[in-house]
Amino acid sequence: MKRFNFPLERVRRWRLEQLNIEELKLQQVRAERQALVDAKQQARDGLAQSRQEVLAQSSVLGLELENLDSFGIHVHDKIRGIENLEQQSEAKVVEQRGRVLEARRQFELLDDLREKALAKWKAAGDKEQETLAGELFLARSTRNAG
């Protein structure tokens, strides 16, 4: 029996590579989004720490309170900017998830075709072996009978 050959194997492997690439891109986009979440939290933590340090002093000058207020405004503006970037990043994640799903669908389509072709090949091989075994049995029984 000849070796199994799926004519679209190169295309199937290429689709698998595309799927892997799209999954890597999704991981990168998620990492970028997480970096934004982390940066926002660091900004909040920094502001909270600064407030705590200033307010923990036994005496606070008006200038220090004014600087703290300015820093708070700056941090809130920075957080708003990060939140805008987060929204854009979330849109990228959703878009990339769609690309991954499409790449997976295209790969699985070819993979299913390969599995069906392999099942047919195995069935043909089993049938060929049965036929050969039957012919051998008949040849032996004819030889032994004669």
VMD Tcl script that builds the backbone (N, CA, C; Angstrom):
set m [mol new atoms 438]
animate dup $m
set s [atomselect $m all]
$s set {name element resname resid chain x y z} {
  {N N MET 1 A 0.842 -1.183 0.000}
  {CA C MET 1 A 0.000 0.000 0.000}
  {C C MET 1 A 0.888 1.248 0.000}
  {N N LYS 2 A 0.476 2.229 -0.761}
  {CA C LYS 2 A 1.291 3.435 -0.844}
  {C C LYS 2 A 1.120 4.295 0.418}
  {N N ARG 3 A 2.084 5.140 0.637}
  {CA C ARG 3 A 2.130 6.009 1.804}
  {C C ARG 3 A 0.995 7.040 1.765}
  {N N PHE 4 A 0.497 7.439 2.962}
  {CA C PHE 4 A -0.562 8.447 3.024}
  {C C PHE 4 A -0.025 9.791 2.555}
  {N N ASN 5 A -0.800 10.430 1.691}
  {CA C ASN 5 A -0.412 11.733 1.169}
  {C C ASN 5 A -1.644 12.625 1.154}
  {N N PHE 6 A -1.571 13.727 1.908}
  {CA C PHE 6 A -2.644 14.712 1.901}
  {C C PHE 6 A -2.193 15.862 1.016}
  {N N PRO 7 A -2.879 16.058 -0.116}
  {CA C PRO 7 A -2.396 17.052 -1.084}
  {C C PRO 7 A -2.332 18.488 -0.544}
  {N N LEU 8 A -3.103 18.776 0.495}
  {CA C LEU 8 A -3.121 20.141 1.033}
  {C C LEU 8 A -2.286 20.276 2.311}
  {N N GLU 9 A -1.349 19.359 2.511}
  {CA C GLU 9 A -0.560 19.352 3.756}
  {C C GLU 9 A 0.264 20.630 3.917}
  {N N ARG 10 A 0.848 21.114 2.839}
  {CA C ARG 10 A 1.629 22.358 2.930}
  {C C ARG 10 A 0.743 23.527 3.333}
  {N N VAL 11 A -0.447 23.572 2.764}
  {CA C VAL 11 A -1.388 24.644 3.102}
  {C C VAL 11 A -1.827 24.494 4.557}
  {N N ARG 12 A -2.064 23.257 4.993}
  {CA C ARG 12 A -2.471 22.993 6.370}
  {C C ARG 12 A -1.388 23.464 7.346}
  {N N ARG 13 A -0.126 23.140 7.048}
  {CA C ARG 13 A 0.980 23.564 7.912}
  {C C ARG 13 A 1.104 25.090 7.927}
  {N N TRP 14 A 0.899 25.699 6.753}
  {CA C TRP 14 A 0.960 27.164 6.677}
  {C C TRP 14 A -0.145 27.777 7.523}
  {N N ARG 15 A -1.349 27.198 7.469}
  {CA C ARG 15 A -2.469 27.691 8.290}
  {C C ARG 15 A -2.155 27.540 9.780}
  {N N LEU 16 A -1.500 26.460 10.138}
  {CA C LEU 16 A -1.107 26.258 11.534}
  {C C LEU 16 A -0.102 27.330 11.968}
  {N N GLU 17 A 0.845 27.631 11.093}
  {CA C GLU 17 A 1.806 28.698 11.392}
  {C C GLU 17 A 1.098 30.038 11.560}
  {N N GLN 18 A 0.133 30.308 10.680}
  {CA C GLN 18 A -0.628 31.552 10.780}
  {C C GLN 18 A -1.384 31.609 12.104}
  {N N LEU 19 A -1.975 30.495 12.496}
  {CA C LEU 19 A -2.683 30.434 13.773}
  {C C LEU 19 A -1.728 30.735 14.923}
  {N N ASN 20 A -0.553 30.126 14.899}
  {CA C ASN 20 A 0.431 30.376 15.960}
  {C C ASN 20 A 0.858 31.835 16.001}
  {N N ILE 21 A 1.043 32.427 14.835}
  {CA C ILE 21 A 1.427 33.844 14.763}
  {C C ILE 21 A 0.330 34.727 15.347}
  {N N GLU 22 A -0.910 34.453 14.969}
  {CA C GLU 22 A -2.026 35.260 15.474}
  {C C GLU 22 A -2.184 35.091 16.989}
  {N N GLU 23 A -1.933 33.887 17.498}
  {CA C GLU 23 A -2.010 33.678 18.945}
  {C C GLU 23 A -0.898 34.444 19.671}
  {N N LEU 24 A 0.292 34.477 19.066}
  {CA C LEU 24 A 1.390 35.260 19.650}
  {C C LEU 24 A 1.054 36.751 19.667}
  {N N LYS 25 A 0.468 37.220 18.580}
  {CA C LYS 25 A 0.071 38.633 18.528}
  {C C LYS 25 A -0.963 38.929 19.599}
  {N N LEU 26 A -1.882 38.000 19.827}
  {CA C LEU 26 A -2.888 38.193 20.875}
  {C C LEU 26 A -2.215 38.277 22.244}
  {N N GLN 27 A -1.242 37.438 22.484}
  {CA C GLN 27 A -0.510 37.492 23.757}
  {C C GLN 27 A 0.193 38.844 23.917}
  {N N GLN 28 A 0.764 39.358 22.820}
  {CA C GLN 28 A 1.446 40.646 22.881}
  {C C GLN 28 A 0.468 41.771 23.192}
  {N N VAL 29 A -0.686 41.748 22.549}
  {CA C VAL 29 A -1.685 42.798 22.769}
  {C C VAL 29 A -2.191 42.728 24.205}
  {N N ARG 30 A -2.400 41.523 24.700}
  {CA C ARG 30 A -2.831 41.377 26.097}
  {C C ARG 30 A -1.754 41.869 27.055}
  {N N ALA 31 A -0.501 41.602 26.739}
  {CA C ALA 31 A 0.595 42.077 27.585}
  {C C ALA 31 A 0.656 43.608 27.581}
  {N N GLU 32 A 0.432 44.216 26.430}
  {CA C GLU 32 A 0.406 45.682 26.354}
  {C C GLU 32 A -0.728 46.241 27.206}
  {N N ARG 33 A -1.889 45.593 27.128}
  {CA C ARG 33 A -3.027 46.044 27.937}
  {C C ARG 33 A -2.700 45.904 29.421}
  {N N GLN 34 A -2.078 44.789 29.808}
  {CA C GLN 34 A -1.724 44.580 31.215}
  {C C GLN 34 A -0.705 45.605 31.674}
  {N N ALA 35 A 0.220 45.969 30.797}
  {CA C ALA 35 A 1.204 46.998 31.145}
  {C C ALA 35 A 0.512 48.327 31.431}
  {N N LEU 36 A -0.540 48.628 30.678}
  {CA C LEU 36 A -1.296 49.854 30.928}
  {C C LEU 36 A -2.023 49.787 32.271}
  {N N VAL 37 A -2.601 48.645 32.565}
  {CA C VAL 37 A -3.285 48.457 33.855}
  {C C VAL 37 A -2.277 48.643 34.993}
  {N N ASP 38 A -1.093 48.052 34.818}
  {CA C ASP 38 A -0.048 48.171 35.840}
  {C C ASP 38 A 0.412 49.617 35.998}
  {N N ALA 39 A 0.575 50.324 34.878}
  {CA C ALA 39 A 1.018 51.727 34.926}
  {C C ALA 39 A -0.023 52.587 35.640}
  {N N LYS 40 A -1.286 52.327 35.380}
  {CA C LYS 40 A -2.359 53.089 36.046}
  {C C LYS 40 A -2.320 52.834 37.552}
  {N N GLN 41 A -2.125 51.572 37.934}
  {CA C GLN 41 A -2.077 51.239 39.356}
  {C C GLN 41 A -0.859 51.871 40.022}
  {N N GLN 42 A 0.275 51.885 39.313}
  {CA C GLN 42 A 1.479 52.512 39.862}
  {C C GLN 42 A 1.261 54.010 40.074}
  {N N ALA 43 A 0.577 54.649 39.144}
  {CA C ALA 43 A 0.293 56.078 39.287}
  {C C ALA 43 A -0.592 56.315 40.501}
  {N N ARG 44 A -1.616 55.505 40.660}
  {CA C ARG 44 A -2.508 55.639 41.831}
  {C C ARG 44 A -1.740 55.392 43.133}
  {N N ASP 45 A -0.901 54.348 43.111}
  {CA C ASP 45 A -0.121 54.035 44.309}
  {C C ASP 45 A 0.845 55.159 44.646}
  {N N GLY 46 A 1.480 55.724 43.619}
  {CA C GLY 46 A 2.412 56.835 43.838}
  {C C GLY 46 A 1.715 58.045 44.435}
  {N N LEU 47 A 0.532 58.345 43.937}
  {CA C LEU 47 A -0.233 59.478 44.482}
  {C C LEU 47 A -0.632 59.201 45.922}
  {N N ALA 48 A -1.104 58.010 46.190}
  {CA C ALA 48 A -1.509 57.663 47.557}
  {C C ALA 48 A -0.322 57.728 48.506}
  {N N GLN 49 A 0.823 57.262 48.061}
  {CA C GLN 49 A 2.025 57.290 48.896}
  {C C GLN 49 A 2.454 58.737 49.168}
  {N N SER 50 A 2.405 59.569 48.134}
  {CA C SER 50 A 2.780 60.985 48.307}
  {C C SER 50 A 1.848 61.669 49.282}
  {N N ARG 51 A 0.561 61.428 49.150}
  {CA C ARG 51 A -0.413 62.025 50.091}
  {C C ARG 51 A -0.139 61.558 51.512}
  {N N GLN 52 A 0.121 60.273 51.652}
  {CA C GLN 52 A 0.376 59.714 52.969}
  {C C GLN 52 A 1.624 60.330 53.590}
  {N N GLU 53 A 2.679 60.467 52.787}
  {CA C GLU 53 A 3.928 61.045 53.291}
  {C C GLU 53 A 3.744 62.495 53.713}
  {N N VAL 54 A 3.033 63.270 52.905}
  {CA C VAL 54 A 2.837 64.686 53.224}
  {C C VAL 54 A 1.951 64.824 54.444}
  {N N LEU 55 A 0.877 64.081 54.492}
  {CA C LEU 55 A -0.062 64.216 55.603}
  {C C LEU 55 A 0.458 63.582 56.893}
  {N N ALA 56 A 1.474 62.735 56.805}
  {CA C ALA 56 A 2.047 62.105 57.994}
  {C C ALA 56 A 3.023 63.034 58.719}
  {N N GLN 57 A 3.388 64.122 58.054}
  {CA C GLN 57 A 4.318 65.061 58.679}
  {C C GLN 57 A 3.619 65.784 59.830}
  {N N SER 58 A 4.421 66.180 60.834}
  {CA C SER 58 A 3.834 66.872 61.984}
  {C C SER 58 A 3.334 68.259 61.600}
  {N N SER 59 A 4.022 68.896 60.690}
  {CA C SER 59 A 3.533 70.187 60.203}
  {C C SER 59 A 3.693 70.218 58.686}
  {N N VAL 60 A 2.663 70.752 58.033}
  {CA C VAL 60 A 2.649 70.784 56.572}
  {C C VAL 60 A 2.542 72.235 56.128}
  {N N LEU 61 A 3.402 72.608 55.232}
  {CA C LEU 61 A 3.375 73.961 54.681}
  {C C LEU 61 A 2.328 74.047 53.576}
  {N N GLY 62 A 1.810 75.218 53.385}
  {CA C GLY 62 A 0.816 75.433 52.340}
  {C C GLY 62 A 1.370 75.102 50.962}
  {N N LEU 63 A 2.643 75.398 50.754}
  {CA C LEU 63 A 3.283 75.111 49.471}
  {C C LEU 63 A 3.297 73.605 49.208}
  {N N GLU 64 A 3.536 72.826 50.262}
  {CA C GLU 64 A 3.541 71.377 50.106}
  {C C GLU 64 A 2.148 70.870 49.730}
  {N N LEU 65 A 1.116 71.438 50.346}
  {CA C LEU 65 A -0.257 71.052 50.003}
  {C C LEU 65 A -0.587 71.449 48.565}
  {N N GLU 66 A -0.118 72.617 48.168}
  {CA C GLU 66 A -0.352 73.074 46.797}
  {C C GLU 66 A 0.358 72.152 45.798}
  {N N ASN 67 A 1.601 71.785 46.109}
  {CA C ASN 67 A 2.353 70.858 45.248}
  {C C ASN 67 A 1.667 69.493 45.194}
  {N N LEU 68 A 1.182 69.043 46.346}
  {CA C LEU 68 A 0.480 67.759 46.389}
  {C C LEU 68 A -0.781 67.807 45.538}
  {N N ASP 69 A -1.501 68.915 45.609}
  {CA C ASP 69 A -2.710 69.074 44.797}
  {C C ASP 69 A -2.362 69.091 43.308}
  {N N SER 70 A -1.308 69.795 42.943}
  {CA C SER 70 A -0.867 69.833 41.544}
  {C C SER 70 A -0.446 68.447 41.070}
  {N N PHE 71 A 0.259 67.734 41.942}
  {CA C PHE 71 A 0.680 66.379 41.602}
  {C C PHE 71 A -0.550 65.481 41.423}
  {N N GLY 72 A -1.546 65.652 42.290}
  {CA C GLY 72 A -2.782 64.881 42.173}
  {C C GLY 72 A -3.480 65.144 40.840}
  {N N ILE 73 A -3.532 66.401 40.424}
  {CA C ILE 73 A -4.147 66.752 39.139}
  {C C ILE 73 A -3.359 66.114 38.000}
  {N N HIS 74 A -2.026 66.205 38.106}
  {CA C HIS 74 A -1.166 65.598 37.074}
  {C C HIS 74 A -1.404 64.088 36.989}
  {N N VAL 75 A -1.481 63.423 38.127}
  {CA C VAL 75 A -1.679 61.966 38.143}
  {C C VAL 75 A -3.048 61.609 37.573}
  {N N HIS 76 A -4.065 62.366 37.928}
  {CA C HIS 76 A -5.409 62.081 37.393}
  {C C HIS 76 A -5.453 62.269 35.873}
  {N N ASP 77 A -4.757 63.294 35.383}
  {CA C ASP 77 A -4.671 63.470 33.925}
  {C C ASP 77 A -3.939 62.285 33.282}
  {N N LYS 78 A -2.856 61.862 33.926}
  {CA C LYS 78 A -2.101 60.719 33.425}
  {C C LYS 78 A -2.982 59.464 33.419}
  {N N ILE 79 A -3.764 59.268 34.464}
  {CA C ILE 79 A -4.653 58.105 34.558}
  {C C ILE 79 A -5.708 58.152 33.458}
  {N N ARG 80 A -6.258 59.332 33.205}
  {CA C ARG 80 A -7.237 59.461 32.111}
  {C C ARG 80 A -6.607 59.093 30.771}
  {N N GLY 81 A -5.375 59.539 30.554}
  {CA C GLY 81 A -4.665 59.180 29.316}
  {C C GLY 81 A -4.437 57.682 29.216}
  {N N ILE 82 A -4.058 57.083 30.336}
  {CA C ILE 82 A -3.850 55.638 30.347}
  {C C ILE 82 A -5.173 54.916 30.091}
  {N N GLU 83 A -6.254 55.392 30.674}
  {CA C GLU 83 A -7.564 54.768 30.461}
  {C C GLU 83 A -7.988 54.847 28.997}
  {N N ASN 84 A -7.672 55.956 28.335}
  {CA C ASN 84 A -7.957 56.058 26.891}
  {C C ASN 84 A -7.145 55.021 26.115}
  {N N LEU 85 A -5.878 54.893 26.485}
  {CA C LEU 85 A -5.035 53.878 25.841}
  {C C LEU 85 A -5.553 52.466 26.142}
  {N N GLU 86 A -6.067 52.275 27.343}
  {CA C GLU 86 A -6.637 50.965 27.703}
  {C C GLU 86 A -7.833 50.624 26.813}
  {N N GLN 87 A -8.674 51.612 26.564}
  {CA C GLN 87 A -9.831 51.381 25.692}
  {C C GLN 87 A -9.376 51.000 24.285}
  {N N GLN 88 A -8.374 51.709 23.787}
  {CA C GLN 88 A -7.838 51.374 22.465}
  {C C GLN 88 A -7.226 49.980 22.468}
  {N N SER 89 A -6.540 49.670 23.556}
  {CA C SER 89 A -5.916 48.354 23.677}
  {C C SER 89 A -6.963 47.256 23.747}
  {N N GLU 90 A -8.044 47.502 24.450}
  {CA C GLU 90 A -9.123 46.504 24.538}
  {C C GLU 90 A -9.734 46.259 23.161}
  {N N ALA 91 A -9.871 47.318 22.386}
  {CA C ALA 91 A -10.380 47.155 21.017}
  {C C ALA 91 A -9.412 46.297 20.187}
  {N N LYS 92 A -8.110 46.509 20.402}
  {CA C LYS 92 A -7.117 45.687 19.687}
  {C C LYS 92 A -7.217 44.227 20.112}
  {N N VAL 93 A -7.450 43.998 21.403}
  {CA C VAL 93 A -7.578 42.623 21.901}
  {C C VAL 93 A -8.778 41.945 21.247}
  {N N VAL 94 A -9.894 42.642 21.201}
  {CA C VAL 94 A -11.103 42.082 20.592}
  {C C VAL 94 A -10.860 41.781 19.113}
  {N N GLU 95 A -10.232 42.712 18.423}
  {CA C GLU 95 A -9.936 42.517 17.000}
  {C C GLU 95 A -8.996 41.329 16.799}
  {N N GLN 96 A -7.970 41.236 17.643}
  {CA C GLN 96 A -7.006 40.151 17.508}
  {C C GLN 96 A -7.638 38.805 17.857}
  {N N ARG 97 A -8.537 38.789 18.829}
  {CA C ARG 97 A -9.260 37.548 19.140}
  {C C ARG 97 A -10.025 37.069 17.923}
  {N N GLY 98 A -10.630 37.997 17.207}
  {CA C GLY 98 A -11.337 37.646 15.978}
  {C C GLY 98 A -10.402 37.047 14.946}
  {N N ARG 99 A -9.208 37.606 14.837}
  {CA C ARG 99 A -8.223 37.066 13.887}
  {C C ARG 99 A -7.788 35.656 14.294}
  {N N VAL 100 A -7.617 35.450 15.591}
  {CA C VAL 100 A -7.235 34.119 16.079}
  {C C VAL 100 A -8.337 33.114 15.773}
  {N N LEU 101 A -9.573 33.505 16.041}
  {CA C LEU 101 A -10.691 32.596 15.777}
  {C C LEU 101 A -10.782 32.243 14.293}
  {N N GLU 102 A -10.586 33.235 13.447}
  {CA C GLU 102 A -10.642 32.977 12.005}
  {C C GLU 102 A -9.493 32.070 11.571}
  {N N ALA 103 A -8.298 32.332 12.076}
  {CA C ALA 103 A -7.143 31.491 11.730}
  {C C ALA 103 A -7.366 30.061 12.234}
  {N N ARG 104 A -7.924 29.927 13.426}
  {CA C ARG 104 A -8.207 28.597 13.967}
  {C C ARG 104 A -9.247 27.880 13.112}
  {N N ARG 105 A -10.268 28.607 12.704}
  {CA C ARG 105 A -11.325 28.017 11.873}
  {C C ARG 105 A -10.742 27.517 10.549}
  {N N GLN 106 A -9.885 28.321 9.938}
  {CA C GLN 106 A -9.289 27.933 8.659}
  {C C GLN 106 A -8.369 26.728 8.817}
  {N N PHE 107 A -7.608 26.695 9.912}
  {CA C PHE 107 A -6.740 25.535 10.145}
  {C C PHE 107 A -7.578 24.283 10.414}
  {N N GLU 108 A -8.582 24.413 11.271}
  {CA C GLU 108 A -9.391 23.246 11.632}
  {C C GLU 108 A -10.142 22.686 10.431}
  {N N LEU 109 A -10.533 23.547 9.512}
  {CA C LEU 109 A -11.191 23.082 8.295}
  {C C LEU 109 A -10.270 22.139 7.525}
  {N N LEU 110 A -9.020 22.566 7.322}
  {CA C LEU 110 A -8.057 21.720 6.615}
  {C C LEU 110 A -7.671 20.499 7.442}
  {N N ASP 111 A -7.596 20.666 8.742}
  {CA C ASP 111 A -7.259 19.535 9.602}
  {C C ASP 111 A -8.363 18.474 9.557}
  {N N ASP 112 A -9.606 18.927 9.548}
  {CA C ASP 112 A -10.731 17.982 9.425}
  {C C ASP 112 A -10.688 17.252 8.084}
  {N N LEU 113 A -10.379 17.984 7.014}
  {CA C LEU 113 A -10.255 17.338 5.704}
  {C C LEU 113 A -9.139 16.299 5.718}
  {N N ARG 114 A -8.040 16.627 6.370}
  {CA C ARG 114 A -6.922 15.682 6.471}
  {C C ARG 114 A -7.352 14.438 7.251}
  {N N GLU 115 A -8.052 14.623 8.343}
  {CA C GLU 115 A -8.503 13.484 9.154}
  {C C GLU 115 A -9.454 12.585 8.360}
  {N N LYS 116 A -10.329 13.194 7.588}
  {CA C LYS 116 A -11.250 12.401 6.759}
  {C C LYS 116 A -10.480 11.623 5.689}
  {N N ALA 117 A -9.506 12.293 5.072}
  {CA C ALA 117 A -8.698 11.623 4.051}
  {C C ALA 117 A -7.885 10.491 4.675}
  {N N LEU 118 A -7.361 10.711 5.872}
  {CA C LEU 118 A -6.600 9.674 6.561}
  {C C LEU 118 A -7.497 8.486 6.913}
  {N N ALA 119 A -8.715 8.757 7.347}
  {CA C ALA 119 A -9.650 7.679 7.667}
  {C C ALA 119 A -9.974 6.858 6.415}
  {N N LYS 120 A -10.171 7.542 5.283}
  {CA C LYS 120 A -10.427 6.828 4.022}
  {C C LYS 120 A -9.215 5.986 3.626}
  {N N TRP 121 A -8.017 6.550 3.774}
  {CA C TRP 121 A -6.791 5.833 3.437}
  {C C TRP 121 A -6.649 4.582 4.300}
  {N N LYS 122 A -6.917 4.726 5.611}
  {CA C LYS 122 A -6.837 3.567 6.507}
  {C C LYS 122 A -7.876 2.514 6.140}
  {N N ALA 123 A -9.087 2.954 5.809}
  {CA C ALA 123 A -10.141 2.008 5.418}
  {C C ALA 123 A -9.741 1.273 4.143}
  {N N ALA 124 A -9.172 2.003 3.186}
  {CA C ALA 124 A -8.725 1.367 1.944}
  {C C ALA 124 A -7.601 0.381 2.238}
  {N N GLY 125 A -6.707 0.718 3.145}
  {CA C GLY 125 A -5.620 -0.180 3.523}
  {C C GLY 125 A -6.152 -1.431 4.201}
  {N N ASP 126 A -7.131 -1.262 5.080}
  {CA C ASP 126 A -7.741 -2.419 5.742}
  {C C ASP 126 A -8.421 -3.327 4.721}
  {N N LYS 127 A -9.115 -2.697 3.764}
  {CA C LYS 127 A -9.797 -3.482 2.733}
  {C C LYS 127 A -8.774 -4.232 1.877}
  {N N GLU 128 A -7.681 -3.549 1.555}
  {CA C GLU 128 A -6.635 -4.179 0.748}
  {C C GLU 128 A -6.031 -5.365 1.496}
  {N N GLN 129 A -5.812 -5.216 2.787}
  {CA C GLN 129 A -5.273 -6.329 3.576}
  {C C GLN 129 A -6.264 -7.485 3.657}
  {N N GLU 130 A -7.536 -7.172 3.821}
  {CA C GLU 130 A -8.555 -8.226 3.845}
  {C C GLU 130 A -8.583 -8.990 2.525}
  {N N THR 131 A -8.536 -8.264 1.429}
  {CA C THR 131 A -8.547 -8.892 0.113}
  {C C THR 131 A -7.317 -9.775 -0.064}
  {N N LEU 132 A -6.173 -9.264 0.317}
  {CA C LEU 132 A -4.935 -10.034 0.212}
  {C C LEU 132 A -4.990 -11.281 1.098}
  {N N ALA 133 A -5.507 -11.144 2.309}
  {CA C ALA 133 A -5.620 -12.296 3.204}
  {C C ALA 133 A -6.573 -13.330 2.622}
  {N N GLY 134 A -7.661 -12.870 2.045}
  {CA C GLY 134 A -8.609 -13.784 1.412}
  {C C GLY 134 A -7.986 -14.515 0.241}
  {N N GLU 135 A -7.234 -13.801 -0.566}
  {CA C GLU 135 A -6.571 -14.417 -1.720}
  {C C GLU 135 A -5.526 -15.436 -1.264}
  {N N LEU 136 A -4.800 -15.093 -0.197}
  {CA C LEU 136 A -3.811 -16.036 0.330}
  {C C LEU 136 A -4.485 -17.293 0.876}
  {N N PHE 137 A -5.576 -17.094 1.569}
  {CA C PHE 137 A -6.318 -18.240 2.106}
  {C C PHE 137 A -6.804 -19.141 0.980}
  {N N LEU 138 A -7.373 -18.531 -0.060}
  {CA C LEU 138 A -7.856 -19.306 -1.203}
  {C C LEU 138 A -6.713 -20.037 -1.898}
  {N N ALA 139 A -5.571 -19.347 -2.042}
  {CA C ALA 139 A -4.417 -19.976 -2.708}
  {C C ALA 139 A -3.928 -21.171 -1.905}
  {N N ARG 140 A -3.871 -21.042 -0.579}
  {CA C ARG 140 A -3.440 -22.148 0.260}
  {C C ARG 140 A -4.415 -23.310 0.216}
  {N N SER 141 A -5.684 -22.956 0.331}
  {CA C SER 141 A -6.690 -24.034 0.344}
  {C C SER 141 A -6.755 -24.744 -1.017}
  {N N THR 142 A -6.521 -24.014 -2.106}
  {CA C THR 142 A -6.517 -24.629 -3.433}
  {C C THR 142 A -5.284 -25.509 -3.563}
  {N N ARG 143 A -4.175 -25.054 -3.091}
  {CA C ARG 143 A -2.927 -25.802 -3.153}
  {C C ARG 143 A -3.015 -27.061 -2.279}
  {N N ASN 144 A -3.574 -26.937 -1.096}
  {CA C ASN 144 A -3.699 -28.068 -0.192}
  {C C ASN 144 A -4.754 -29.068 -0.699}
  {N N ALA 145 A -5.752 -28.588 -1.378}
  {CA C ALA 145 A -6.805 -29.461 -1.888}
  {C C ALA 145 A -6.308 -30.220 -3.111}
  {N N GLY 146 A -5.436 -29.696 -3.831}
  {CA C GLY 146 A -5.004 -30.296 -5.087}
  {C C GLY 146 A -3.853 -31.147 -5.011}
}
mol reanalyze $m
mol bondsrecalc $m
mol representation Tube
mol addrep $m
